Amino acid sequence: MLDGALLPLPWALPFAGMLLSIAILPLAAPQLWHHHFGKIAAAWSVLVLLPCAALFGAGTALQVFLHTIVLEYVPFLLLIGTLFTVAGGILVVGNIHGDPKTNLKLLVLGALLASVMGTTGAAMLLVRPLVRANDGRRHNAHVFVFLIFVVANIGGALTPLGDPPLFLGYLKGVGFFWPTVHLLAPTLLAMLIVLSVFFAIDTAMYRRDAHFRPLRDPTPDSPVRVEGRGNFVLLLAIVAAVFASGVWHPGVSWTVLGIEIELQNVVRDVSLLAIAAVSLAITRREVRRENAFTWGPIVEVAILFAGIFVTMIPALAILRAGTHGALAPVVSLVTGPGGEPVNAAYFWLSGGLSSFLDNAPTYLVFFNMAGGDAAHLTGPMSHTLMAISAGSVFMGANSYIGNAPNFMVKSIAEERGVAMPGFFGYMAWSAAVLIPTFLVVTWVFF
């Protein structure tokens, strides 16, 4: 593994370049980005791996690459890919009218589902019905911005199944229902504020569309029913596979090219592949066709997040180095003068980094920085773990790349004709709505 203490801050430049490419090129050079975003992601990745091989040896570069891809990226992609496939096989036939009260109810439903079937599964289940419900409105992009806020992020804070950081905590020894008990109050407060803001904005937007709605509604209201119900059983199978990998430890592992591969993780990943295959086999083609299901969004996520995972290797290594790394001044903010943890700093630093880095390894960095002992962190230091957990989950909503379903919601909504805001436009929404919300959460809890 890379020693982050040996890496100066410029090693993080390819990661910054990757983020800026995602932010700027779709607007500045849309044709270039659309046709070559995979090559651009690969180029930034090479700018990490080649210097690593030159300075630390080809073996080190290969090992850190394989460790990231095999143990972090592939499980991540299999989980969200399976949830995407299964949720895409559930079709809500008919249509409901996307007025403010209906939209609010759907977002609340999605928030409740997010901690049960994961933020990806819940977001994928609701994004298409919300598109159909609101396709007769001139102003509808904000609905999907708030879908990302509420369903793709904040709603997943109550169980290890909701969001990857909490699952990693579960594997480290944090109790399965610890987030349910300790994060319920901050989650409810954040949801109450964000949903109240949404209802006010959606009501105002709905009134502005009063003269437009009668002129255009591609999917008029009609009775609603659900098809592809067998996929609900498969969603439960996904939950079981993920849960089992956390409680079943047979002690069997293999070392391949320096990477330790554990049996329970292999069984989980193979099970997820099998579940996706079953979903494709049992779901009628007409269901997916009517659902406008395509592989485009998951392919885009797979390619871009491959680049993100590779380019963030040096950035995470520098963070892991703690006070010995180039980001020591930032890391020192989480410790008070007497050595006590500064919970507000844990909340904002874990959250701020999770807005742009993958929130799962970021959670682990701060989990270990706080001592890494699950018994101590769930006991005397429970407020510190609350801060790390809430920051990592909540603030994944701050940018499109903070959490995988964010980009998937954006991609699907755009495929269906919604004029989603660009990278910085989305962050203007998150700065206006989420940052004040998180300041209130900090004041009340941390």
C-alpha positions as CSV (number, residue, x, y, z in Angstrom):
1,M,0.0,0.0,0.0
2,L,1.1,3.6,-0.5
3,D,2.5,5.4,2.5
4,G,0.6,8.6,2.5
5,A,3.2,10.3,4.6
6,L,5.5,10.2,1.6
7,L,3.1,11.8,-0.8
8,P,3.0,15.6,-1.3
9,L,-0.3,17.3,-2.0
10,P,0.2,17.4,-5.8
11,W,-0.5,13.7,-5.9
12,A,-4.1,14.6,-5.5
13,L,-4.1,16.7,-8.7
14,P,-5.4,13.9,-11.0
15,F,-8.3,13.4,-8.7
16,A,-9.0,17.1,-8.8
17,G,-8.7,16.9,-12.6
18,M,-11.2,14.0,-12.7
19,L,-13.7,16.0,-10.7
20,L,-13.2,19.2,-12.8
21,S,-13.7,17.1,-16.0
22,I,-17.0,15.8,-14.7
23,A,-18.0,19.3,-13.6
24,I,-17.0,21.3,-16.6
25,L,-16.7,19.2,-19.8
26,P,-20.4,18.2,-20.1
27,L,-21.2,21.9,-20.3
28,A,-18.1,23.3,-22.1
29,A,-17.6,20.5,-24.6
30,P,-20.7,18.2,-24.5
31,Q,-19.8,16.3,-27.7
32,L,-16.3,15.6,-26.6
33,W,-17.5,14.5,-23.2
34,H,-20.3,12.3,-24.5
35,H,-18.1,10.4,-26.9
36,H,-14.8,10.3,-24.9
37,F,-15.6,10.4,-21.2
38,G,-14.2,6.9,-20.8
39,K,-10.9,7.9,-22.4
40,I,-10.7,11.0,-20.2
41,A,-11.3,9.0,-17.0
42,A,-8.6,6.5,-18.2
43,A,-6.2,9.3,-18.8
44,W,-6.5,10.8,-15.3
45,S,-6.1,7.2,-13.9
46,V,-2.9,6.7,-15.9
47,L,-1.5,10.0,-14.4
48,V,-1.8,8.3,-11.0
49,L,-0.6,4.8,-11.9
50,L,2.4,5.7,-14.1
51,P,4.1,8.0,-11.5
52,C,3.4,5.5,-8.8
53,A,5.1,2.8,-10.8
54,A,8.0,5.0,-11.6
55,L,8.7,6.2,-8.0
56,F,7.5,3.2,-5.9
57,G,7.9,0.3,-8.4
58,A,5.5,-1.5,-10.8
59,G,4.7,-4.0,-8.1
60,T,3.4,-1.3,-5.7
61,A,1.4,0.3,-8.4
62,L,-0.2,-3.0,-9.4
63,Q,-1.0,-3.9,-5.8
64,V,-2.7,-0.6,-5.0
65,F,-4.6,-0.8,-8.3
66,L,-5.8,-4.3,-7.7
67,H,-6.6,-3.6,-4.0
68,T,-8.8,-0.7,-5.1
69,I,-10.5,-2.5,-8.0
70,V,-11.0,-5.9,-6.5
71,L,-11.8,-5.1,-2.9
72,E,-13.6,-1.7,-3.3
73,Y,-14.7,-0.9,-6.8
74,V,-16.0,-4.3,-7.9
75,P,-18.2,-5.0,-4.8
76,F,-19.4,-1.4,-5.0
77,L,-20.4,-1.8,-8.7
78,L,-21.9,-5.2,-8.2
79,L,-24.2,-4.0,-5.4
80,I,-25.4,-0.8,-7.2
81,G,-25.6,-2.7,-10.5
82,T,-27.8,-5.5,-9.0
83,L,-30.0,-2.9,-7.3
84,F,-30.3,-1.0,-10.6
85,T,-31.2,-4.2,-12.5
86,V,-33.8,-5.4,-10.0
87,A,-35.4,-2.0,-9.4
88,G,-35.5,-1.5,-13.2
89,G,-37.7,-4.7,-13.4
90,I,-40.4,-3.1,-11.2
91,L,-42.9,-1.2,-13.3
92,V,-45.4,1.2,-11.9
93,V,-48.1,1.1,-14.7
94,G,-50.4,4.0,-15.0
95,N,-49.7,7.5,-13.7
96,I,-50.4,9.8,-10.8
97,H,-50.5,13.5,-10.9
98,G,-47.3,15.1,-9.8
99,D,-48.7,17.8,-7.5
100,P,-46.8,19.0,-4.4
101,K,-48.6,16.7,-2.0
102,T,-48.1,13.6,-4.2
103,N,-44.5,14.4,-4.7
104,L,-44.0,14.9,-1.0
105,K,-45.6,11.5,-0.3
106,L,-43.4,9.8,-2.8
107,L,-40.2,11.3,-1.3
108,V,-41.3,10.2,2.2
109,L,-41.9,6.7,0.9
110,G,-38.5,6.7,-0.8
111,A,-36.8,7.9,2.4
112,L,-38.5,5.0,4.4
113,L,-37.4,2.5,1.7
114,A,-33.8,3.8,1.5
115,S,-32.7,2.2,4.8
116,V,-34.3,-1.1,3.9
117,M,-33.4,-1.6,0.2
118,G,-30.5,0.8,0.0
119,T,-30.3,4.3,-1.4
120,T,-29.6,3.0,-4.9
121,G,-32.6,0.6,-4.9
122,A,-35.0,3.1,-3.5
123,A,-33.9,5.9,-5.9
124,M,-34.1,3.6,-8.9
125,L,-37.5,2.4,-7.8
126,L,-39.0,5.9,-7.6
127,V,-37.1,7.9,-10.3
128,R,-39.2,6.7,-13.2
129,P,-42.6,7.0,-11.6
130,L,-41.6,10.6,-10.5
131,V,-40.6,11.4,-14.1
132,R,-44.0,10.2,-15.4
133,A,-45.9,12.0,-12.7
134,N,-44.2,15.3,-13.4
135,D,-43.6,15.2,-17.2
136,G,-46.5,17.6,-17.8
137,R,-44.8,20.3,-15.8
138,R,-42.5,23.0,-17.2
139,H,-40.4,23.2,-14.0
140,N,-39.7,19.7,-12.7
141,A,-35.9,19.3,-12.3
142,H,-36.0,20.4,-8.6
143,V,-38.1,17.2,-7.9
144,F,-35.2,15.1,-8.9
145,V,-32.6,17.3,-7.0
146,F,-34.6,16.6,-3.8
147,L,-35.0,12.9,-4.7
148,I,-31.2,12.8,-4.6
149,F,-31.1,14.8,-1.3
150,V,-33.7,12.7,0.5
151,V,-33.9,9.2,-1.0
152,A,-30.4,8.7,-2.5
153,N,-28.6,10.0,0.6
154,I,-30.2,11.1,3.9
155,G,-32.8,8.4,4.0
156,G,-30.2,5.7,4.0
157,A,-28.8,6.6,7.4
158,L,-30.7,4.2,9.6
159,T,-29.3,0.7,8.8
160,P,-26.1,-0.8,7.4
161,L,-28.1,-1.8,4.3
162,G,-28.9,1.9,3.6
163,D,-25.5,3.2,2.6
164,P,-22.0,1.6,2.2
165,P,-20.3,3.6,5.0
166,L,-22.7,2.1,7.6
167,F,-22.2,-1.4,6.1
168,L,-18.4,-1.0,6.6
169,G,-19.1,0.0,10.2
170,Y,-21.2,-3.1,10.6
171,L,-18.3,-5.2,9.3
172,K,-16.0,-3.5,11.8
173,G,-18.3,-4.5,14.8
174,V,-20.9,-1.7,15.0
175,G,-24.3,-3.2,15.9
176,F,-26.8,-3.7,13.1
177,F,-29.4,-1.5,14.8
178,W,-26.9,1.0,16.3
179,P,-27.5,3.5,13.4
180,T,-31.3,3.1,13.8
181,V,-31.1,4.1,17.5
182,H,-28.4,6.8,17.4
183,L,-29.0,8.4,13.9
184,L,-32.8,8.5,14.0
185,A,-33.1,11.9,15.6
186,P,-30.6,13.7,13.4
187,T,-32.0,12.0,10.3
188,L,-35.6,13.0,11.2
189,L,-34.5,16.6,11.8
190,A,-32.6,16.8,8.5
191,M,-35.5,15.2,6.6
192,L,-38.1,17.5,8.2
193,I,-36.1,20.6,7.2
194,V,-35.3,19.4,3.6
195,L,-38.9,18.1,2.9
196,S,-40.4,21.4,4.2
197,V,-38.2,23.4,1.9
198,F,-39.1,21.0,-1.0
199,F,-42.9,21.4,-0.4
200,A,-42.6,25.2,-0.3
201,I,-40.5,25.2,-3.6
202,D,-42.7,22.6,-5.3
203,T,-45.8,24.5,-4.4
204,A,-44.5,27.7,-5.9
205,M,-43.2,26.0,-9.0
206,Y,-46.5,24.1,-9.5
207,R,-48.5,27.4,-9.4
208,R,-46.1,28.9,-12.0
209,D,-47.0,26.0,-14.3
210,A,-50.7,26.5,-14.0
211,H,-51.1,27.7,-17.6
212,F,-48.7,25.2,-19.1
213,R,-50.0,21.9,-17.6
214,P,-53.2,21.6,-19.7
215,L,-51.2,22.0,-22.9
216,R,-48.7,19.1,-22.4
217,D,-48.9,15.9,-20.5
218,P,-47.2,12.9,-22.3
219,T,-48.6,10.5,-19.6
220,P,-52.1,11.5,-18.5
221,D,-53.3,10.3,-15.1
222,S,-54.5,6.7,-15.1
223,P,-55.1,3.8,-12.6
224,V,-51.8,2.6,-11.0
225,R,-50.7,-1.0,-10.6
226,V,-47.3,-2.7,-10.1
227,E,-45.8,-5.2,-12.5
228,G,-42.6,-7.2,-12.1
229,R,-43.5,-8.0,-8.5
230,G,-41.1,-11.0,-8.3
231,N,-38.3,-8.4,-8.2
232,F,-39.5,-7.4,-4.7
233,V,-38.5,-10.9,-3.6
234,L,-35.1,-10.4,-5.3
235,L,-34.7,-7.1,-3.4
236,L,-35.1,-9.1,-0.2
237,A,-32.5,-11.6,-1.5
238,I,-30.0,-8.7,-2.0
239,V,-30.6,-7.6,1.6
240,A,-30.0,-11.2,2.8
241,A,-26.8,-11.5,0.7
242,V,-25.4,-8.3,2.1
243,F,-26.5,-9.0,5.6
244,A,-25.0,-12.6,5.5
245,S,-21.6,-11.3,4.5
246,G,-21.4,-9.3,7.7
247,V,-22.4,-12.1,10.1
248,W,-20.9,-15.2,8.4
249,H,-17.2,-15.5,8.8
250,P,-16.0,-19.0,7.9
251,G,-12.3,-17.9,8.1
252,V,-11.6,-19.1,4.6
253,S,-9.6,-16.8,2.3
254,W,-7.1,-16.8,-0.6
255,T,-4.3,-14.5,-1.4
256,V,-4.1,-13.6,-5.1
257,L,-1.4,-11.2,-6.3
258,G,-1.1,-9.9,-2.7
259,I,-4.8,-9.3,-2.3
260,E,-6.7,-11.3,0.4
261,I,-10.0,-12.5,-0.9
262,E,-12.4,-13.8,1.8
263,L,-15.0,-16.5,1.1
264,Q,-18.0,-14.6,2.5
265,N,-17.3,-11.7,0.1
266,V,-17.0,-14.1,-2.9
267,V,-20.3,-15.7,-1.9
268,R,-22.0,-12.3,-1.6
269,D,-20.7,-11.0,-5.0
270,V,-21.6,-14.3,-6.8
271,S,-25.0,-14.1,-5.2
272,L,-25.5,-10.6,-6.4
273,L,-24.6,-11.6,-9.9
274,A,-27.1,-14.5,-9.7
275,I,-29.8,-12.3,-8.4
276,A,-29.3,-9.8,-11.3
277,A,-29.4,-12.7,-13.8
278,V,-32.6,-14.1,-12.2
279,S,-34.2,-10.6,-12.5
280,L,-33.4,-10.4,-16.2
281,A,-34.8,-13.9,-16.7
282,I,-38.1,-13.6,-14.9
283,T,-39.0,-10.0,-15.9
284,R,-40.9,-9.7,-19.2
285,R,-39.1,-7.6,-21.8
286,E,-42.2,-5.4,-22.1
287,V,-41.9,-4.4,-18.5
288,R,-38.3,-3.1,-18.9
289,R,-39.2,-1.5,-22.3
290,E,-42.2,0.3,-20.8
291,N,-39.9,1.3,-17.9
292,A,-37.5,2.9,-20.4
293,F,-34.9,0.7,-18.9
294,T,-31.4,1.0,-20.5
295,W,-27.9,0.1,-19.5
296,G,-26.7,3.6,-20.2
297,P,-26.9,5.1,-16.7
298,I,-25.1,2.1,-15.0
299,V,-22.4,2.0,-17.7
300,E,-21.8,5.8,-17.2
301,V,-21.5,5.3,-13.5
302,A,-19.2,2.3,-13.9
303,I,-16.8,4.1,-16.2
304,L,-16.7,7.4,-14.2
305,F,-16.4,5.8,-10.8
306,A,-13.6,3.5,-12.0
307,G,-11.7,6.7,-12.7
308,I,-12.8,8.3,-9.4
309,F,-11.7,5.2,-7.4
310,V,-8.3,5.1,-9.0
311,T,-7.5,8.8,-8.9
312,M,-8.6,9.1,-5.3
313,I,-6.0,6.4,-4.2
314,P,-3.3,9.1,-3.3
315,A,-5.8,11.4,-1.7
316,L,-7.1,8.7,0.6
317,A,-3.5,7.6,1.4
318,I,-2.6,11.2,2.4
319,L,-5.7,11.2,4.7
320,R,-4.8,7.9,6.3
321,A,-1.4,9.3,7.2
322,G,-3.2,11.6,9.6
323,T,-1.0,14.2,11.2
324,H,2.0,12.8,9.3
325,G,0.5,13.6,5.9
326,A,0.2,16.6,3.8
327,L,-3.3,17.2,5.1
328,A,-2.1,17.3,8.7
329,P,-3.6,20.8,9.4
330,V,-7.0,19.5,8.3
331,V,-6.8,16.3,10.2
332,S,-5.7,18.1,13.4
333,L,-9.0,19.9,13.4
334,V,-10.8,16.9,14.8
335,T,-8.9,16.9,18.1
336,G,-9.2,19.5,20.8
337,P,-6.4,21.0,22.9
338,G,-6.9,18.4,25.6
339,G,-7.0,15.5,23.2
340,E,-10.8,15.3,23.2
341,P,-12.6,14.7,19.9
342,V,-14.3,17.7,18.2
343,N,-17.5,16.1,17.0
344,A,-18.6,19.0,14.9
345,A,-15.3,18.8,13.0
346,Y,-15.7,15.1,12.6
347,F,-19.2,15.7,11.1
348,W,-18.1,18.4,8.7
349,L,-14.7,16.9,7.6
350,S,-16.1,13.4,7.1
351,G,-19.1,15.0,5.3
352,G,-17.1,17.5,3.3
353,L,-14.7,14.8,2.0
354,S,-17.6,12.4,1.3
355,S,-19.1,15.1,-0.9
356,F,-16.3,14.4,-3.4
357,L,-14.5,11.2,-2.3
358,D,-16.2,7.9,-2.0
359,N,-18.0,8.0,1.3
360,A,-17.2,4.4,2.3
361,P,-13.4,4.7,2.5
362,T,-13.7,8.2,3.9
363,Y,-15.9,6.8,6.7
364,L,-13.2,4.2,7.5
365,V,-10.5,6.9,7.6
366,F,-12.3,8.8,10.3
367,F,-13.5,5.7,12.0
368,N,-9.8,4.7,12.4
369,M,-8.8,8.2,13.3
370,A,-11.2,8.1,16.2
371,G,-9.6,5.0,17.5
372,G,-11.1,2.2,15.4
373,D,-12.5,0.3,18.3
374,A,-16.2,-0.4,17.7
375,A,-16.9,-1.1,21.3
376,H,-15.4,2.2,22.4
377,L,-17.0,4.2,19.5
378,T,-20.4,2.8,20.2
379,G,-20.1,3.4,23.9
380,P,-18.2,6.4,25.4
381,M,-17.5,7.9,22.0
382,S,-21.0,7.3,20.5
383,H,-21.4,11.0,19.7
384,T,-18.2,10.9,17.7
385,L,-19.4,7.9,15.7
386,M,-22.7,9.6,15.2
387,A,-20.9,12.6,13.7
388,I,-18.8,10.4,11.4
389,S,-21.7,8.3,10.3
390,A,-24.1,11.3,9.7
391,G,-21.5,13.3,7.9
392,S,-20.5,10.5,5.6
393,V,-24.1,9.6,4.7
394,F,-25.9,13.0,4.7
395,M,-23.2,14.9,2.8
396,G,-22.9,12.5,0.0
397,A,-25.8,14.6,-1.3
398,N,-23.6,17.7,-1.7
399,S,-22.5,16.9,-5.2
400,Y,-23.4,14.5,-8.1
401,I,-20.4,12.3,-7.3
402,G,-20.8,12.1,-3.6
403,N,-22.9,8.9,-3.9
404,A,-23.4,6.6,-6.8
405,P,-27.2,6.9,-7.1
406,N,-26.9,10.7,-7.4
407,F,-25.4,10.3,-10.9
408,M,-27.8,7.5,-11.8
409,V,-30.8,9.7,-10.9
410,K,-29.3,12.5,-13.0
411,S,-28.6,10.2,-16.0
412,I,-32.1,8.5,-16.0
413,A,-33.9,11.8,-15.5
414,E,-32.0,13.4,-18.4
415,E,-32.7,10.3,-20.6
416,R,-36.4,11.0,-20.0
417,G,-36.1,14.7,-21.0
418,V,-35.7,16.4,-17.6
419,A,-33.3,19.4,-17.8
420,M,-31.2,18.5,-14.8
421,P,-28.8,21.2,-13.5
422,G,-25.1,20.8,-14.3
423,F,-22.4,19.9,-11.7
424,F,-22.1,23.4,-10.3
425,G,-25.8,24.2,-10.7
426,Y,-26.6,21.1,-8.6
427,M,-24.1,22.3,-6.0
428,A,-25.8,25.7,-5.9
429,W,-29.0,23.8,-4.9
430,S,-27.1,21.8,-2.2
431,A,-25.4,24.8,-0.9
432,A,-28.7,26.7,-0.5
433,V,-30.7,23.8,1.0
434,L,-28.4,21.3,2.6
435,I,-25.6,23.5,4.1
436,P,-28.1,25.4,6.3
437,T,-29.8,22.1,7.2
438,F,-26.5,20.6,8.3
439,L,-25.6,23.7,10.3
440,V,-28.8,23.2,12.3
441,V,-28.0,19.5,12.7
442,T,-24.5,20.5,14.0
443,W,-26.0,23.0,16.5
444,V,-28.5,20.5,17.8
445,F,-26.5,17.3,18.0
446,F,-22.7,18.0,17.6
